Amino acid sequence: MSILGINQEQDKIVFNDPTNFCNLCGQCIARYPQDAILYEGMGETYSYEGIDKPENIASYETIYKFLRANRSIRRYRTKKVPNDILKKVFDAMLHAPTAENARTENYTILSDTEQIKKLNDAVIEELMKKPEVKVKYGLLFKLLGKTFNSPIFFDAPYVVFVESPLENKSEFINIGNIITYGRLAAQALGLGTCWNGWTQIAMMNNPDVKKIANIKGKTVGVFILGYPAVKFYCSPPRSPKSVEGLD
């Protein structure tokens, strides 16, 4: 919700909300076909053909196929991704919805192989401290270590972090939305990704693991990214689920 007021000292219309209802979501700006509302420090608007009817941009069938084609990639080529392509992924992430339009999240990308290896070793060490995790993943990590230099990240050339200084349930949802936007954008650019819960758990359990990647946030989400070294020729099956209340 946005509320407008008058700043008489500067003699211009500004966002002004003494009741704290306005969260600078920009909805009022987007609802006008022309520049009817002045604003500062919020970034630029973006208009294009079809914005008023997004259902005409891509059909449900196209979106459905694209979503079903999304896979968690665990084998990557060593080829580096150009910066202009990486920037497109982050730009898409910027537009993911967040609760109350808080947008407290920050992004970090790690590409130095030695630093990634150091983080890999720290994550494994932290995870193996818990007996139940060691039983579940101990052998797997050893087997992966025979194939990958950094098995936690499957030797992906990039590790991406989304962090927030806040610590609440909403931030986990926000970060989940942001990473999903990034993963889908990456797929559209010919890249592969995989959510990395192992690193997320290790960082949440031990702040020292965060320091390796210079992560300071209290809530962290992680995914890996690069050019995939595998191809898929069908989408895997998913068991249908009944929807309560849907006749």
Long-range contacts (C-beta under 8 A, 24 or more apart in sequence): 1-25, 1-27, 2-26, 2-27, 2-28, 2-29, 4-28, 4-37, 12-38, 13-37, 13-38, 14-38, 14-40, 15-39, 23-100, 23-101, 23-102, 24-101, 25-101, 66-184, 66-187, 66-188, 67-184, 68-235, 69-187, 69-232, 69-235, 70-183, 70-184, 70-187, 71-192, 71-232, 72-193, 72-194, 72-195, 73-154, 73-156, 73-192, 73-193, 73-194, 73-224, 73-226, 73-228, 73-230, 74-154, 74-194, 74-230, 75-154, 75-228, 75-229, 75-230, 76-154, 76-155, 76-156, 76-157, 76-192, 76-224, 76-226, 76-227, 76-228, 76-229, 77-226, 77-227, 77-228, 77-229, 78-155, 78-157, 79-157, 79-226, 79-227, 80-111, 80-157, 81-157, 81-158, 81-191, 81-225, 81-226, 81-227, 85-189, 85-191, 86-158, 88-185, 88-189, 89-182, 89-185, 89-186, 89-189, 89-191, 89-225, 90-182, 91-185, 92-181, 92-182, 92-184, 92-185, 93-162, 93-178, 93-179, 93-181, 93-182, 93-185, 95-181, 96-174, 96-177, 96-178, 96-180, 96-181, 97-174, 97-177, 98-174, 98-177, 98-178, 99-170, 99-173, 99-174, 100-170, 102-166, 102-170, 102-174, 104-164, 104-165, 104-166, 104-171, 104-174, 105-162, 105-163, 105-164, 105-171, 105-174, 105-175, 105-178, 105-217, 106-162, 106-163, 106-164, 106-217, 107-160, 107-161, 107-162, 107-163, 108-160, 108-161, 108-163, 108-213, 108-214, 108-215, 109-158, 109-159, 109-160, 109-161, 110-158, 110-159, 110-160, 110-161, 110-213, 111-157, 111-158, 111-159, 113-149, 113-150, 113-157, 115-212, 115-213, 116-150, 116-153, 116-159, 117-149, 117-150, 118-212, 119-150, 119-152, 119-159, 119-199, 119-209, 119-212, 119-213, 120-150, 120-151, 120-152, 120-153, 122-202, 122-208, 122-209, 122-212, 123-152, 123-198, 123-199, 123-202, 123-209, 124-151, 124-152, 126-202, 126-205, 126-206, 126-209, 127-198, 127-201, 127-202, 137-198, 152-196, 152-198, 152-199, 153-196, 153-199, 153-224, 154-194, 154-224, 156-194, 156-224, 156-225, 156-226, 157-225, 157-226, 158-224, 158-225, 158-226, 159-196, 159-199, 159-213, 159-222, 159-223, 159-224, 159-225, 160-222, 160-223, 160-224, 160-225, 161-213, 161-215, 161-220, 161-221, 161-222, 162-220, 162-221, 162-222, 163-215, 163-216, 163-217, 163-219, 163-220, 163-221, 164-217, 164-218, 164-219, 164-220, 165-216, 165-217, 165-218, 166-218, 166-219, 167-218, 167-219, 168-219, 171-218, 171-219, 172-219, 172-221, 175-219, 175-220, 175-221, 176-221, 178-221, 179-221, 179-223, 182-223, 182-225, 183-223, 186-225, 190-227, 191-225, 191-226, 191-227, 191-228, 192-225, 192-226, 192-227, 192-228, 192-230, 193-223, 193-224, 193-225, 194-223, 194-224, 195-221, 195-222, 195-223, 196-222, 196-223, 196-224, 197-222
